[in-house]
């Protein structure tokens, strides 16, 4: 008797939110074989630790890994400590700066600890692709490069656009899809998961496996989560990300800031709410029979509960409701000392009210920054000396008391 759920039940969960599947029939067949033989599938997901923190965009992929875990399959969390030193060129208009091995390993350590907020630590296998890629040597790398053509590589939109615009493409960037694909050859994966932008890299893995007489892996991709701005994919550098390590209050507030239209995708990709219930709630809002604010607060509460704990989610919701009643000013506001005369954009960036100085300048110019209730539009406005604290407000929900002098 099989220990796995019925294949139809597995397919329903695994296809939730999926974008690309190469191919759906193959996935169903593999699941049937797994069910009949009572053998788990080997599911591989690679993470290149190019930054220290995970955000909700990463959670979409981690949740799909967790779905496979829930169904009883083997999940490999593959740390791309070798490939991260190359740098994934996917979607990039210029060559990425290369990271040192120490930087990559430091980032990997925080990646793994944060990933346990979504994955079952005891049922996750961790491997590093340097274990086999470092052993390839020059001869092995040349043989690997010889198994693929430049013409096929240039079918990629990112490479083609850079070539047509006479922008440089480094040779090592061409090796990235090959080395990532070789991971699947080495591991003989049944399934590889990735973001939608990784589809071409995943297909290279299928090609390399087929060329070596192996059954090609199933490639399954998930959407790129749109960030809090409702426009671009979630990215820390764009200032539209919610990090796993954000405080409960910040996670709740930033979720409440997303456009109403975005919460349905977030519900589908970040929570377990039934799809039929999501459709019902959406219809209720569109007909005017339900409040989008209340449903968004339910979403925010669910996310804080998942990444922190229920008590923290309850407190964050209560605090947000108090802020809403008082026009948005929280009960407790941190106080920081800053030099008098420092440019406003630098104060905002240095105190963490913005992710970077460029973002701080942009926020000021967009009219999103106030000092004691007065809007300031000059990024270089010198912070005045004051006997008491000045209240800085950035956007709708970021506050800080600053003492200058």
Secondary structure by P-SEA (a helix, b strand, c coil): ccccccaaaaaaaaaccccccccaaaaaaaaaaaaaacbbbbbbbbbccccccccaaaaaaaaaaaaaaaabbbbbbccaaaaaaaccccccccccccccaaaaaaaaaaaaaaaccccccccbbbbbcccccccccaaaaaaaaaacccccccccaaaaaaaaacbbbbccccaaaaaaaaaaaaacccbbbbcccaaaaaaaaaaaaaaacccccbbbbbcccccccccccccccccccccccccaaaaaaaaaaccccaaaaaaaccccccaaaaaaaaaaaaaccccaaaaaaaaaaaaaaaaccaaaaaaaaaaaaaaaaacccccbbbbbbbbccccaaaaaaaacccccaaaaaaaaaacccccccccccccccccccccbbbbbbccccbbbbbbcc
